[in-house]
Amino acid sequence: MIGEVDIVGVFIPALLWMMLIAYGINLVIRKLLERSPFYKLVWHRSIFDLGLYVIVLGIVVSLSHR
């Protein structure tokens, strides 16, 4: 993994790209969970969504190191 990505002279941190990818994946997962009755089993939806995002971000970061 490189530290930064150069876009027309502007250096963007690689972690920012990974966070955006994880956010997109997280949106898809949340839409799928909204269609199912899964969220009725969740006590606090916001905390669950945050935890889900952290897990997805960890998976994206670990896959980027390969």
N, CA, C, O and CB atoms as a CASP TS submission, in Angstrom:
PFRMAT TS
TARGET T0000
AUTHOR 0000-0000-0000
METHOD Language model
MODEL 1
PARENT N/A
ATOM      1  N   MET     1       0.843  -1.177   0.000  1.00  0.00           N
ATOM      2  CA  MET     1       0.000   0.000   0.000  1.00  0.00           C
ATOM      3  C   MET     1       0.887   1.239   0.000  1.00  0.00           C
ATOM      4  O   MET     1       1.842   1.328   0.772  1.00  0.00           O
ATOM      5  CB  MET     1      -0.959  -0.001   1.218  1.00  0.00           C
ATOM      6  N   ILE     2       0.571   2.181  -0.859  1.00  0.00           N
ATOM      7  CA  ILE     2       1.300   3.433  -0.863  1.00  0.00           C
ATOM      8  C   ILE     2       0.605   4.411   0.067  1.00  0.00           C
ATOM      9  O   ILE     2      -0.574   4.256   0.382  1.00  0.00           O
ATOM     10  CB  ILE     2       1.408   4.008  -2.291  1.00  0.00           C
ATOM     11  N   GLY     3       1.345   5.415   0.501  1.00  0.00           N
ATOM     12  CA  GLY     3       0.796   6.353   1.468  1.00  0.00           C
ATOM     13  C   GLY     3      -0.153   7.360   0.867  1.00  0.00           C
ATOM     14  O   GLY     3      -1.122   7.758   1.513  1.00  0.00           O
ATOM     15  N   GLU     4       0.108   7.787  -0.373  1.00  0.00           N
ATOM     16  CA  GLU     4      -0.707   8.834  -0.983  1.00  0.00           C
ATOM     17  C   GLU     4      -0.899   8.554  -2.461  1.00  0.00           C
ATOM     18  O   GLU     4      -0.102   7.848  -3.079  1.00  0.00           O
ATOM     19  CB  GLU     4      -0.065  10.214  -0.782  1.00  0.00           C
ATOM     20  N   VAL     5      -1.961   9.111  -3.022  1.00  0.00           N
ATOM     21  CA  VAL     5      -2.257   8.997  -4.446  1.00  0.00           C
ATOM     22  C   VAL     5      -2.193  10.402  -5.033  1.00  0.00           C
ATOM     23  O   VAL     5      -2.805  11.331  -4.506  1.00  0.00           O
ATOM     24  CB  VAL     5      -3.662   8.327  -4.699  1.00  0.00           C
ATOM     25  N   ASP     6      -1.454  10.550  -6.121  1.00  0.00           N
ATOM     26  CA  ASP     6      -1.288  11.860  -6.757  1.00  0.00           C
ATOM     27  C   ASP     6      -2.343  12.035  -7.842  1.00  0.00           C
ATOM     28  O   ASP     6      -2.370  11.279  -8.813  1.00  0.00           O
ATOM     29  CB  ASP     6       0.140  12.014  -7.354  1.00  0.00           C
ATOM     30  N   ILE     7      -3.213  13.033  -7.679  1.00  0.00           N
ATOM     31  CA  ILE     7      -4.227  13.356  -8.683  1.00  0.00           C
ATOM     32  C   ILE     7      -4.019  14.811  -9.080  1.00  0.00           C
ATOM     33  O   ILE     7      -4.378  15.723  -8.335  1.00  0.00           O
ATOM     34  CB  ILE     7      -5.692  13.108  -8.141  1.00  0.00           C
ATOM     35  N   VAL     8      -3.441  15.019 -10.248  1.00  0.00           N
ATOM     36  CA  VAL     8      -3.179  16.343 -10.805  1.00  0.00           C
ATOM     37  C   VAL     8      -2.447  17.232  -9.793  1.00  0.00           C
ATOM     38  O   VAL     8      -2.798  18.398  -9.608  1.00  0.00           O
ATOM     39  CB  VAL     8      -4.496  17.006 -11.240  1.00  0.00           C
ATOM     40  N   GLY     9      -1.445  16.675  -9.154  1.00  0.00           N
ATOM     41  CA  GLY     9      -0.649  17.446  -8.216  1.00  0.00           C
ATOM     42  C   GLY     9      -1.199  17.525  -6.807  1.00  0.00           C
ATOM     43  O   GLY     9      -0.555  18.094  -5.925  1.00  0.00           O
ATOM     44  N   VAL    10      -2.359  16.974  -6.580  1.00  0.00           N
ATOM     45  CA  VAL    10      -2.952  16.974  -5.240  1.00  0.00           C
ATOM     46  C   VAL    10      -2.781  15.577  -4.653  1.00  0.00           C
ATOM     47  O   VAL    10      -3.216  14.586  -5.241  1.00  0.00           O
ATOM     48  CB  VAL    10      -4.473  17.393  -5.278  1.00  0.00           C
ATOM     49  N   PHE    11      -2.156  15.512  -3.510  1.00  0.00           N
ATOM     50  CA  PHE    11      -1.930  14.224  -2.860  1.00  0.00           C
ATOM     51  C   PHE    11      -3.112  13.888  -1.957  1.00  0.00           C
ATOM     52  O   PHE    11      -3.442  14.630  -1.032  1.00  0.00           O
ATOM     53  CB  PHE    11      -0.612  14.240  -2.049  1.00  0.00           C
ATOM     54  N   ILE    12      -3.739  12.751  -2.251  1.00  0.00           N
ATOM     55  CA  ILE    12      -4.888  12.271  -1.494  1.00  0.00           C
ATOM     56  C   ILE    12      -4.434  11.045  -0.697  1.00  0.00           C
ATOM     57  O   ILE    12      -3.844  10.133  -1.276  1.00  0.00           O
ATOM     58  CB  ILE    12      -6.104  11.928  -2.443  1.00  0.00           C
ATOM     59  N   PRO    13      -4.689  10.999   0.599  1.00  0.00           N
ATOM     60  CA  PRO    13      -4.295   9.823   1.381  1.00  0.00           C
ATOM     61  C   PRO    13      -5.005   8.567   0.878  1.00  0.00           C
ATOM     62  O   PRO    13      -6.186   8.603   0.531  1.00  0.00           O
ATOM     63  CB  PRO    13      -4.606  10.042   2.872  1.00  0.00           C
ATOM     64  N   ALA    14      -4.272   7.463   0.843  1.00  0.00           N
ATOM     65  CA  ALA    14      -4.838   6.199   0.379  1.00  0.00           C
ATOM     66  C   ALA    14      -5.965   5.736   1.313  1.00  0.00           C
ATOM     67  O   ALA    14      -6.917   5.092   0.874  1.00  0.00           O
ATOM     68  CB  ALA    14      -3.736   5.118   0.289  1.00  0.00           C
ATOM     69  N   LEU    15      -5.847   6.068   2.593  1.00  0.00           N
ATOM     70  CA  LEU    15      -6.890   5.676   3.539  1.00  0.00           C
ATOM     71  C   LEU    15      -8.226   6.337   3.202  1.00  0.00           C
ATOM     72  O   LEU    15      -9.283   5.748   3.428  1.00  0.00           O
ATOM     73  CB  LEU    15      -6.472   6.037   4.965  1.00  0.00           C
ATOM     74  N   LEU    16      -8.184   7.552   2.665  1.00  0.00           N
ATOM     75  CA  LEU    16      -9.426   8.226   2.266  1.00  0.00           C
ATOM     76  C   LEU    16     -10.138   7.443   1.171  1.00  0.00           C
ATOM     77  O   LEU    16     -11.360   7.305   1.201  1.00  0.00           O
ATOM     78  CB  LEU    16      -9.135   9.660   1.786  1.00  0.00           C
ATOM     79  N   TRP    17      -9.385   6.932   0.211  1.00  0.00           N
ATOM     80  CA  TRP    17      -9.998   6.128  -0.850  1.00  0.00           C
ATOM     81  C   TRP    17     -10.609   4.851  -0.273  1.00  0.00           C
ATOM     82  O   TRP    17     -11.705   4.442  -0.656  1.00  0.00           O
ATOM     83  CB  TRP    17      -8.957   5.779  -1.934  1.00  0.00           C
ATOM     84  N   MET    18      -9.886   4.236   0.645  1.00  0.00           N
ATOM     85  CA  MET    18     -10.407   3.011   1.266  1.00  0.00           C
ATOM     86  C   MET    18     -11.658   3.299   2.077  1.00  0.00           C
ATOM     87  O   MET    18     -12.581   2.486   2.102  1.00  0.00           O
ATOM     88  CB  MET    18      -9.343   2.366   2.160  1.00  0.00           C
ATOM     89  N   MET    19     -11.699   4.457   2.746  1.00  0.00           N
ATOM     90  CA  MET    19     -12.890   4.823   3.518  1.00  0.00           C
ATOM     91  C   MET    19     -14.089   5.053   2.595  1.00  0.00           C
ATOM     92  O   MET    19     -15.211   4.683   2.942  1.00  0.00           O
ATOM     93  CB  MET    19     -12.618   6.086   4.358  1.00  0.00           C
ATOM     94  N   LEU    20     -13.868   5.651   1.438  1.00  0.00           N
ATOM     95  CA  LEU    20     -14.955   5.859   0.483  1.00  0.00           C
ATOM     96  C   LEU    20     -15.460   4.541  -0.091  1.00  0.00           C
ATOM     97  O   LEU    20     -16.665   4.361  -0.271  1.00  0.00           O
ATOM     98  CB  LEU    20     -14.497   6.773  -0.646  1.00  0.00           C
ATOM     99  N   ILE    21     -14.554   3.629  -0.375  1.00  0.00           N
ATOM    100  CA  ILE    21     -14.951   2.300  -0.859  1.00  0.00           C
ATOM    101  C   ILE    21     -15.753   1.569   0.209  1.00  0.00           C
ATOM    102  O   ILE    21     -16.782   0.962  -0.086  1.00  0.00           O
ATOM    103  CB  ILE    21     -13.710   1.466  -1.260  1.00  0.00           C
ATOM    104  N   ALA    22     -15.280   1.629   1.449  1.00  0.00           N
ATOM    105  CA  ALA    22     -15.991   0.969   2.558  1.00  0.00           C
ATOM    106  C   ALA    22     -17.367   1.595   2.767  1.00  0.00           C
ATOM    107  O   ALA    22     -18.326   0.893   3.087  1.00  0.00           O
ATOM    108  CB  ALA    22     -15.165   1.057   3.864  1.00  0.00           C
ATOM    109  N   TYR    23     -17.468   2.903   2.590  1.00  0.00           N
ATOM    110  CA  TYR    23     -18.766   3.568   2.743  1.00  0.00           C
ATOM    111  C   TYR    23     -19.742   3.097   1.672  1.00  0.00           C
ATOM    112  O   TYR    23     -20.913   2.860   1.966  1.00  0.00           O
ATOM    113  CB  TYR    23     -18.603   5.097   2.674  1.00  0.00           C
ATOM    114  N   GLY    24     -19.275   2.958   0.439  1.00  0.00           N
ATOM    115  CA  GLY    24     -20.142   2.457  -0.628  1.00  0.00           C
ATOM    116  C   GLY    24     -20.614   1.038  -0.369  1.00  0.00           C
ATOM    117  O   GLY    24     -21.788   0.725  -0.565  1.00  0.00           O
ATOM    118  N   ILE    25     -19.709   0.180   0.069  1.00  0.00           N
ATOM    119  CA  ILE    25     -20.079  -1.199   0.409  1.00  0.00           C
ATOM    120  C   ILE    25     -21.052  -1.203   1.575  1.00  0.00           C
ATOM    121  O   ILE    25     -22.009  -1.977   1.588  1.00  0.00           O
ATOM    122  CB  ILE    25     -18.827  -2.038   0.752  1.00  0.00           C
ATOM    123  N   ASN    26     -20.808  -0.342   2.554  1.00  0.00           N
ATOM    124  CA  ASN    26     -21.676  -0.253   3.722  1.00  0.00           C
ATOM    125  C   ASN    26     -23.083   0.198   3.334  1.00  0.00           C
ATOM    126  O   ASN    26     -24.063  -0.291   3.897  1.00  0.00           O
ATOM    127  CB  ASN    26     -21.081   0.707   4.751  1.00  0.00           C
ATOM    128  N   LEU    27     -23.194   1.122   2.383  1.00  0.00           N
ATOM    129  CA  LEU    27     -24.519   1.551   1.916  1.00  0.00           C
ATOM    130  C   LEU    27     -25.305   0.390   1.331  1.00  0.00           C
ATOM    131  O   LEU    27     -26.496   0.235   1.600  1.00  0.00           O
ATOM    132  CB  LEU    27     -24.386   2.661   0.875  1.00  0.00           C
ATOM    133  N   VAL    28     -24.631  -0.424   0.529  1.00  0.00           N
ATOM    134  CA  VAL    28     -25.302  -1.581  -0.086  1.00  0.00           C
ATOM    135  C   VAL    28     -25.756  -2.567   0.980  1.00  0.00           C
ATOM    136  O   VAL    28     -26.879  -3.068   0.927  1.00  0.00           O
ATOM    137  CB  VAL    28     -24.365  -2.286  -1.092  1.00  0.00           C
ATOM    138  N   ILE    29     -24.886  -2.849   1.953  1.00  0.00           N
ATOM    139  CA  ILE    29     -25.239  -3.788   3.020  1.00  0.00           C
ATOM    140  C   ILE    29     -26.407  -3.253   3.845  1.00  0.00           C
ATOM    141  O   ILE    29     -27.313  -4.007   4.200  1.00  0.00           O
ATOM    142  CB  ILE    29     -24.024  -4.055   3.930  1.00  0.00           C
ATOM    143  N   ARG    30     -26.390  -1.946   4.153  1.00  0.00           N
ATOM    144  CA  ARG    30     -27.485  -1.369   4.937  1.00  0.00           C
ATOM    145  C   ARG    30     -28.806  -1.419   4.192  1.00  0.00           C
ATOM    146  O   ARG    30     -29.843  -1.675   4.804  1.00  0.00           O
ATOM    147  CB  ARG    30     -27.165   0.065   5.307  1.00  0.00           C
ATOM    148  N   LYS    31     -28.795  -1.181   2.882  1.00  0.00           N
ATOM    149  CA  LYS    31     -30.033  -1.268   2.101  1.00  0.00           C
ATOM    150  C   LYS    31     -30.576  -2.691   2.102  1.00  0.00           C
ATOM    151  O   LYS    31     -31.786  -2.899   2.184  1.00  0.00           O
ATOM    152  CB  LYS    31     -29.795  -0.795   0.657  1.00  0.00           C
ATOM    153  N   LEU    32     -29.685  -3.665   2.011  1.00  0.00           N
ATOM    154  CA  LEU    32     -30.130  -5.062   2.064  1.00  0.00           C
ATOM    155  C   LEU    32     -30.704  -5.408   3.437  1.00  0.00           C
ATOM    156  O   LEU    32     -31.689  -6.141   3.537  1.00  0.00           O
ATOM    157  CB  LEU    32     -28.965  -6.006   1.729  1.00  0.00           C
ATOM    158  N   LEU    33     -30.085  -4.879   4.495  1.00  0.00           N
ATOM    159  CA  LEU    33     -30.591  -5.157   5.842  1.00  0.00           C
ATOM    160  C   LEU    33     -31.916  -4.437   6.108  1.00  0.00           C
ATOM    161  O   LEU    33     -32.743  -4.927   6.877  1.00  0.00           O
ATOM    162  CB  LEU    33     -29.554  -4.742   6.890  1.00  0.00           C
ATOM    163  N   GLU    34     -32.119  -3.277   5.478  1.00  0.00           N
ATOM    164  CA  GLU    34     -33.390  -2.562   5.653  1.00  0.00           C
ATOM    165  C   GLU    34     -34.558  -3.329   5.033  1.00  0.00           C
ATOM    166  O   GLU    34     -35.679  -3.285   5.538  1.00  0.00           O
ATOM    167  CB  GLU    34     -33.299  -1.162   5.032  1.00  0.00           C
ATOM    168  N   ARG    35     -34.287  -4.018   3.958  1.00  0.00           N
ATOM    169  CA  ARG    35     -35.352  -4.793   3.297  1.00  0.00           C
ATOM    170  C   ARG    35     -35.712  -6.052   4.066  1.00  0.00           C
ATOM    171  O   ARG    35     -36.821  -6.569   3.932  1.00  0.00           O
ATOM    172  CB  ARG    35     -34.931  -5.168   1.886  1.00  0.00           C
ATOM    173  N   SER    36     -34.794  -6.539   4.858  1.00  0.00           N
ATOM    174  CA  SER    36     -35.081  -7.723   5.662  1.00  0.00           C
ATOM    175  C   SER    36     -35.532  -7.271   7.055  1.00  0.00           C
ATOM    176  O   SER    36     -35.341  -6.110   7.417  1.00  0.00           O
ATOM    177  CB  SER    36     -33.829  -8.662   5.752  1.00  0.00           C
ATOM    178  N   PRO    37     -36.118  -8.162   7.827  1.00  0.00           N
ATOM    179  CA  PRO    37     -36.545  -7.776   9.188  1.00  0.00           C
ATOM    180  C   PRO    37     -35.410  -7.814  10.211  1.00  0.00           C
ATOM    181  O   PRO    37     -35.665  -7.915  11.411  1.00  0.00           O
ATOM    182  CB  PRO    37     -37.661  -8.690   9.655  1.00  0.00           C
ATOM    183  N   PHE    38     -34.177  -7.735   9.754  1.00  0.00           N
ATOM    184  CA  PHE    38     -33.024  -7.856  10.655  1.00  0.00           C
ATOM    185  C   PHE    38     -32.946  -6.718  11.660  1.00  0.00           C
ATOM    186  O   PHE    38     -32.609  -6.953  12.820  1.00  0.00           O
ATOM    187  CB  PHE    38     -31.743  -7.905   9.855  1.00  0.00           C
ATOM    188  N   TYR    39     -33.249  -5.490  11.245  1.00  0.00           N
ATOM    189  CA  TYR    39     -33.098  -4.339  12.126  1.00  0.00           C
ATOM    190  C   TYR    39     -34.085  -4.372  13.301  1.00  0.00           C
ATOM    191  O   TYR    39     -33.923  -3.613  14.256  1.00  0.00           O
ATOM    192  CB  TYR    39     -33.283  -3.058  11.333  1.00  0.00           C
ATOM    193  N   LYS    40     -35.085  -5.223  13.246  1.00  0.00           N
ATOM    194  CA  LYS    40     -35.978  -5.365  14.401  1.00  0.00           C
ATOM    195  C   LYS    40     -35.274  -6.072  15.559  1.00  0.00           C
ATOM    196  O   LYS    40     -35.683  -5.949  16.713  1.00  0.00           O
ATOM    197  CB  LYS    40     -37.245  -6.138  14.005  1.00  0.00           C
ATOM    198  N   LEU    41     -34.215  -6.812  15.236  1.00  0.00           N
ATOM    199  CA  LEU    41     -33.460  -7.526  16.264  1.00  0.00           C
ATOM    200  C   LEU    41     -32.337  -6.683  16.866  1.00  0.00           C
ATOM    201  O   LEU    41     -31.751  -7.059  17.881  1.00  0.00           O
ATOM    202  CB  LEU    41     -32.883  -8.796  15.685  1.00  0.00           C
ATOM    203  N   VAL    42     -32.039  -5.550  16.241  1.00  0.00           N
ATOM    204  CA  VAL    42     -30.920  -4.704  16.664  1.00  0.00           C
ATOM    205  C   VAL    42     -31.412  -3.709  17.704  1.00  0.00           C
ATOM    206  O   VAL    42     -32.444  -3.065  17.517  1.00  0.00           O
ATOM    207  CB  VAL    42     -30.286  -3.962  15.452  1.00  0.00           C
ATOM    208  N   TRP    43     -30.669  -3.586  18.800  1.00  0.00           N
ATOM    209  CA  TRP    43     -31.088  -2.712  19.887  1.00  0.00           C
ATOM    210  C   TRP    43     -30.901  -1.246  19.518  1.00  0.00           C
ATOM    211  O   TRP    43     -31.829  -0.452  19.672  1.00  0.00           O
ATOM    212  CB  TRP    43     -30.311  -3.037  21.156  1.00  0.00           C
ATOM    213  N   HIS    44     -29.705  -0.869  19.030  1.00  0.00           N
ATOM    214  CA  HIS    44     -29.411   0.524  18.710  1.00  0.00           C
ATOM    215  C   HIS    44     -28.835   0.555  17.290  1.00  0.00           C
ATOM    216  O   HIS    44     -27.679   0.193  17.070  1.00  0.00           O
ATOM    217  CB  HIS    44     -28.410   1.163  19.758  1.00  0.00           C
ATOM    218  N   ARG    45     -29.643   0.986  16.351  1.00  0.00           N
ATOM    219  CA  ARG    45     -29.280   0.891  14.939  1.00  0.00           C
ATOM    220  C   ARG    45     -28.046   1.714  14.592  1.00  0.00           C
ATOM    221  O   ARG    45     -27.217   1.260  13.803  1.00  0.00           O
ATOM    222  CB  ARG    45     -30.437   1.333  14.083  1.00  0.00           C
ATOM    223  N   SER    46     -27.901   2.895  15.150  1.00  0.00           N
ATOM    224  CA  SER    46     -26.755   3.747  14.818  1.00  0.00           C
ATOM    225  C   SER    46     -25.441   3.112  15.253  1.00  0.00           C
ATOM    226  O   SER    46     -24.459   3.142  14.511  1.00  0.00           O
ATOM    227  CB  SER    46     -26.908   5.118  15.471  1.00  0.00           C
ATOM    228  N   ILE    47     -25.419   2.546  16.436  1.00  0.00           N
ATOM    229  CA  ILE    47     -24.206   1.890  16.920  1.00  0.00           C
ATOM    230  C   ILE    47     -23.903   0.660  16.076  1.00  0.00           C
ATOM    231  O   ILE    47     -22.743   0.386  15.770  1.00  0.00           O
ATOM    232  CB  ILE    47     -24.349   1.501  18.404  1.00  0.00           C
ATOM    233  N   PHE    48     -24.934  -0.077  15.701  1.00  0.00           N
ATOM    234  CA  PHE    48     -24.741  -1.245  14.850  1.00  0.00           C
ATOM    235  C   PHE    48     -24.178  -0.841  13.493  1.00  0.00           C
ATOM    236  O   PHE    48     -23.269  -1.495  12.982  1.00  0.00           O
ATOM    237  CB  PHE    48     -26.059  -2.001  14.672  1.00  0.00           C
ATOM    238  N   ASP    49     -24.708   0.235  12.902  1.00  0.00           N
ATOM    239  CA  ASP    49     -24.233   0.696  11.601  1.00  0.00           C
ATOM    240  C   ASP    49     -22.777   1.165  11.682  1.00  0.00           C
ATOM    241  O   ASP    49     -21.995   0.921  10.764  1.00  0.00           O
ATOM    242  CB  ASP    49     -25.129   1.830  11.080  1.00  0.00           C
ATOM    243  N   LEU    50     -22.417   1.831  12.767  1.00  0.00           N
ATOM    244  CA  LEU    50     -21.027   2.249  12.949  1.00  0.00           C
ATOM    245  C   LEU    50     -20.101   1.040  13.052  1.00  0.00           C
ATOM    246  O   LEU    50     -19.039   1.007  12.430  1.00  0.00           O
ATOM    247  CB  LEU    50     -20.892   3.125  14.201  1.00  0.00           C
ATOM    248  N   GLY    51     -20.507   0.057  13.835  1.00  0.00           N
ATOM    249  CA  GLY    51     -19.703  -1.159  13.962  1.00  0.00           C
ATOM    250  C   GLY    51     -19.566  -1.896  12.643  1.00  0.00           C
ATOM    251  O   GLY    51     -18.504  -2.431  12.327  1.00  0.00           O
ATOM    252  N   LEU    52     -20.652  -1.922  11.874  1.00  0.00           N
ATOM    253  CA  LEU    52     -20.622  -2.554  10.557  1.00  0.00           C
ATOM    254  C   LEU    52     -19.648  -1.829   9.633  1.00  0.00           C
ATOM    255  O   LEU    52     -18.908  -2.468   8.885  1.00  0.00           O
ATOM    256  CB  LEU    52     -22.027  -2.574   9.937  1.00  0.00           C
ATOM    257  N   TYR    53     -19.645  -0.491   9.683  1.00  0.00           N
ATOM    258  CA  TYR    53     -18.718   0.289   8.863  1.00  0.00           C
ATOM    259  C   TYR    53     -17.273   0.019   9.253  1.00  0.00           C
ATOM    260  O   TYR    53     -16.416  -0.124   8.382  1.00  0.00           O
ATOM    261  CB  TYR    53     -19.020   1.780   8.990  1.00  0.00           C
ATOM    262  N   VAL    54     -16.993  -0.054  10.540  1.00  0.00           N
ATOM    263  CA  VAL    54     -15.624  -0.315  11.002  1.00  0.00           C
ATOM    264  C   VAL    54     -15.161  -1.696  10.545  1.00  0.00           C
ATOM    265  O   VAL    54     -14.005  -1.864  10.157  1.00  0.00           O
ATOM    266  CB  VAL    54     -15.538  -0.205  12.542  1.00  0.00           C
ATOM    267  N   ILE    55     -16.044  -2.675  10.588  1.00  0.00           N
ATOM    268  CA  ILE    55     -15.695  -4.021  10.135  1.00  0.00           C
ATOM    269  C   ILE    55     -15.417  -4.027   8.639  1.00  0.00           C
ATOM    270  O   ILE    55     -14.435  -4.620   8.194  1.00  0.00           O
ATOM    271  CB  ILE    55     -16.818  -5.015  10.471  1.00  0.00           C
ATOM    272  N   VAL    56     -16.276  -3.371   7.858  1.00  0.00           N
ATOM    273  CA  VAL    56     -16.086  -3.321   6.406  1.00  0.00           C
ATOM    274  C   VAL    56     -14.796  -2.569   6.072  1.00  0.00           C
ATOM    275  O   VAL    56     -14.051  -2.985   5.185  1.00  0.00           O
ATOM    276  CB  VAL    56     -17.302  -2.644   5.717  1.00  0.00           C
ATOM    277  N   LEU    57     -14.529  -1.472   6.772  1.00  0.00           N
ATOM    278  CA  LEU    57     -13.288  -0.727   6.541  1.00  0.00           C
ATOM    279  C   LEU    57     -12.074  -1.590   6.864  1.00  0.00           C
ATOM    280  O   LEU    57     -11.084  -1.553   6.133  1.00  0.00           O
ATOM    281  CB  LEU    57     -13.263   0.560   7.387  1.00  0.00           C
ATOM    282  N   GLY    58     -12.129  -2.352   7.922  1.00  0.00           N
ATOM    283  CA  GLY    58     -11.024  -3.254   8.258  1.00  0.00           C
ATOM    284  C   GLY    58     -10.794  -4.301   7.183  1.00  0.00           C
ATOM    285  O   GLY    58      -9.652  -4.644   6.878  1.00  0.00           O
ATOM    286  N   ILE    59     -11.878  -4.810   6.607  1.00  0.00           N
ATOM    287  CA  ILE    59     -11.745  -5.793   5.529  1.00  0.00           C
ATOM    288  C   ILE    59     -11.133  -5.148   4.289  1.00  0.00           C
ATOM    289  O   ILE    59     -10.267  -5.741   3.646  1.00  0.00           O
ATOM    290  CB  ILE    59     -13.115  -6.411   5.186  1.00  0.00           C
ATOM    291  N   VAL    60     -11.576  -3.940   3.950  1.00  0.00           N
ATOM    292  CA  VAL    60     -11.028  -3.252   2.780  1.00  0.00           C
ATOM    293  C   VAL    60      -9.547  -2.948   2.968  1.00  0.00           C
ATOM    294  O   VAL    60      -8.759  -3.134   2.040  1.00  0.00           O
ATOM    295  CB  VAL    60     -11.801  -1.955   2.511  1.00  0.00           C
ATOM    296  N   VAL    61      -9.156  -2.487   4.146  1.00  0.00           N
ATOM    297  CA  VAL    61      -7.750  -2.188   4.411  1.00  0.00           C
ATOM    298  C   VAL    61      -6.911  -3.454   4.357  1.00  0.00           C
ATOM    299  O   VAL    61      -5.821  -3.448   3.784  1.00  0.00           O
ATOM    300  CB  VAL    61      -7.591  -1.508   5.775  1.00  0.00           C
ATOM    301  N   SER    62      -7.400  -4.535   4.941  1.00  0.00           N
ATOM    302  CA  SER    62      -6.624  -5.773   4.935  1.00  0.00           C
ATOM    303  C   SER    62      -6.498  -6.347   3.531  1.00  0.00           C
ATOM    304  O   SER    62      -5.474  -6.944   3.201  1.00  0.00           O
ATOM    305  CB  SER    62      -7.262  -6.801   5.861  1.00  0.00           C
ATOM    306  N   LEU    63      -7.518  -6.178   2.702  1.00  0.00           N
ATOM    307  CA  LEU    63      -7.431  -6.650   1.323  1.00  0.00           C
ATOM    308  C   LEU    63      -6.516  -5.774   0.483  1.00  0.00           C
ATOM    309  O   LEU    63      -5.950  -6.253  -0.500  1.00  0.00           O
ATOM    310  CB  LEU    63      -8.811  -6.698   0.697  1.00  0.00           C
ATOM    311  N   SER    64      -6.355  -4.519   0.835  1.00  0.00           N
ATOM    312  CA  SER    64      -5.494  -3.636   0.056  1.00  0.00           C
ATOM    313  C   SER    64      -4.007  -3.928   0.293  1.00  0.00           C
ATOM    314  O   SER    64      -3.167  -3.551  -0.524  1.00  0.00           O
ATOM    315  CB  SER    64      -5.799  -2.181   0.397  1.00  0.00           C
ATOM    316  N   HIS    65      -3.686  -4.581   1.380  1.00  0.00           N
ATOM    317  CA  HIS    65      -2.280  -4.903   1.673  1.00  0.00           C
ATOM    318  C   HIS    65      -1.792  -6.110   0.889  1.00  0.00           C
ATOM    319  O   HIS    65      -0.592  -6.384   0.872  1.00  0.00           O
ATOM    320  CB  HIS    65      -2.099  -5.160   3.160  1.00  0.00           C
ATOM    321  N   ARG    66      -2.681  -6.826   0.250  1.00  0.00           N
ATOM    322  CA  ARG    66      -2.262  -8.029  -0.485  1.00  0.00           C
ATOM    323  C   ARG    66      -1.824  -7.720  -1.856  1.00  0.00           C
ATOM    324  O   ARG    66      -1.443  -8.623  -2.600  1.00  0.00           O
ATOM    325  CB  ARG    66      -3.355  -9.026  -0.544  1.00  0.00           C
TER
END
